[in-house]
Amino acid sequence: MTAIRLDGVTKRYGSVTAVNDLSLDVREGEVFGFLGPNGAGKSTTINLILDFIRPSEGTVTVLGRDAQKESVAVRERTGVLPEGFSVYDRLTGRQHLEFAIESKETEDDPDELLDRVGLSPEDGDRKAGGYSKGMAQRLAFAMALVGEPDLLILDEPSTGLDPNGAREMREIVRAEKERGATIFFSSHILGQVEAVCDRVGILHEGELVAEDSIEGLRQNVGGDTAITVETKSLSSDAVSEVRDLDGVTNVNRDGNELFVTCDSEAKTTVIATLENAGADVVDFETDETSLEDLFISYTEQEATA
Ligand SMILES: Nc1ncnc2c1ncn2[C@@H]1O[C@H](COP(=O)(O)OP(=O)(O)OP(=O)(O)O)[C@@H](O)[C@H]1O
């Protein structure tokens, strides 16, 4: 089954065409990165998927159901982390989760959910109005996870998260995929997307200008990629595992920092391999220029077409 299918979808706001004849398939069980510069139409697409707005033309099918006619059934099976989520100031973190659990009529344990997103039981007791940006984002993520949804829609999920929080978010995304969920991950931060996504779609001025694996897209740009990984602890086993990966051409270690040169296809697995091998990854930096090139080459190609 296809988790999300958009077929010839157009959304107009007066003279503005936010999404133009968009056709897109997100496969069941994959992590799909939805990329695009500001104003490309990403939020509009998410709002169409969730039936918050209606298309001017075309059809949207989610989890095998018509997104408009069966929106309630769709939302029951979908967890959403909206962009710019604002908390209810007077409710505690735990009350937010209790509310989400009640709405979805599930048996989740709020404290387990808090723990999963790195919030302590004491944080859960606090009024969310006093939360930091990152804490509020973690809470929103926990709310999206309620009820083991078949589909997770994450709109700019790393907003407000420090590198540690972003890493934890990636781990949860991987765990949710492992559980069998489909994850639709919208962002304009390429590095975050490529560390977890199986495939990406690049949206530009309301049109899909590319739909492929990051490796596939990157092959069009070509060249080796450099990754600098900062860790808190790095075992020699983890370093060896990275060295043994196909496509890794060079690995240099300096204390807890690792410098990896690899071809485009190996890149996605380097961070995952390190994290799976128990390395405590604090932050990583990829060859941003080539990522930018990738993005720009697709978005400018269309602009000049
Ligand atoms: N309610 C609305 N009324 C009029 N125009 C709108 C409305 N919502 C979106 N648009 C326009 O549609 C286009 C796409 O906007 P959208 O918010 O979907 O982009 P986005 O990719 O999510 O951008 P960002 O990364 O900045 O969040 C923009 O030109 C925007 O101004």
PDBQT file of the ligand as one rigid body, heavy atoms in Angstrom, charges set to zero:
ROOT
HETATM    1  N1  LIG A 401      -3.739  30.862   3.515  1.00  0.00    +0.000 N 
HETATM    2  C1  LIG A 401      -3.004  31.331   2.518  1.00  0.00    +0.000 A 
HETATM    3  N2  LIG A 401      -3.391  32.390   1.806  1.00  0.00    +0.000 NA
HETATM    4  C2  LIG A 401      -2.657  32.890   0.772  1.00  0.00    +0.000 A 
HETATM    5  N3  LIG A 401      -1.470  32.369   0.394  1.00  0.00    +0.000 NA
HETATM    6  C3  LIG A 401      -1.011  31.316   1.058  1.00  0.00    +0.000 A 
HETATM    7  C4  LIG A 401      -1.727  30.734   2.163  1.00  0.00    +0.000 A 
HETATM    8  N4  LIG A 401      -1.002  29.685   2.636  1.00  0.00    +0.000 NA
HETATM    9  C5  LIG A 401       0.103  29.611   1.878  1.00  0.00    +0.000 A 
HETATM   10  N5  LIG A 401       0.108  30.584   0.926  1.00  0.00    +0.000 N 
HETATM   11  C6  LIG A 401       1.153  30.808  -0.085  1.00  0.00    +0.000 C 
HETATM   12  O1  LIG A 401       1.447  29.569  -0.681  1.00  0.00    +0.000 OA
HETATM   13  C7  LIG A 401       2.849  29.452  -0.923  1.00  0.00    +0.000 C 
HETATM   14  C8  LIG A 401       3.388  28.188  -0.235  1.00  0.00    +0.000 C 
HETATM   15  O2  LIG A 401       3.363  28.373   1.180  1.00  0.00    +0.000 OA
HETATM   16  P1  LIG A 401       3.726  27.237   2.233  1.00  0.00    +0.000 P 
HETATM   17  O3  LIG A 401       3.465  27.795   3.579  1.00  0.00    +0.000 OA
HETATM   18  O4  LIG A 401       3.019  25.991   1.862  1.00  0.00    +0.000 OA
HETATM   19  O5  LIG A 401       5.289  27.041   1.989  1.00  0.00    +0.000 OA
HETATM   20  P2  LIG A 401       6.358  26.251   2.848  1.00  0.00    +0.000 P 
HETATM   21  O6  LIG A 401       7.144  25.442   1.864  1.00  0.00    +0.000 OA
HETATM   22  O7  LIG A 401       5.697  25.513   3.940  1.00  0.00    +0.000 OA
HETATM   23  O8  LIG A 401       7.272  27.399   3.408  1.00  0.00    +0.000 OA
HETATM   24  P3  LIG A 401       8.122  27.531   4.785  1.00  0.00    +0.000 P 
HETATM   25  O9  LIG A 401       9.337  26.667   4.622  1.00  0.00    +0.000 OA
HETATM   26  O10 LIG A 401       8.459  28.981   4.789  1.00  0.00    +0.000 OA
HETATM   27  O11 LIG A 401       7.233  27.122   5.918  1.00  0.00    +0.000 OA
HETATM   28  C9  LIG A 401       3.481  30.746  -0.451  1.00  0.00    +0.000 C 
HETATM   29  O12 LIG A 401       3.594  31.606  -1.542  1.00  0.00    +0.000 OA
HETATM   30  C10 LIG A 401       2.450  31.279   0.531  1.00  0.00    +0.000 C 
HETATM   31  O13 LIG A 401       2.492  32.672   0.609  1.00  0.00    +0.000 OA
ENDROOT
TORSDOF 0
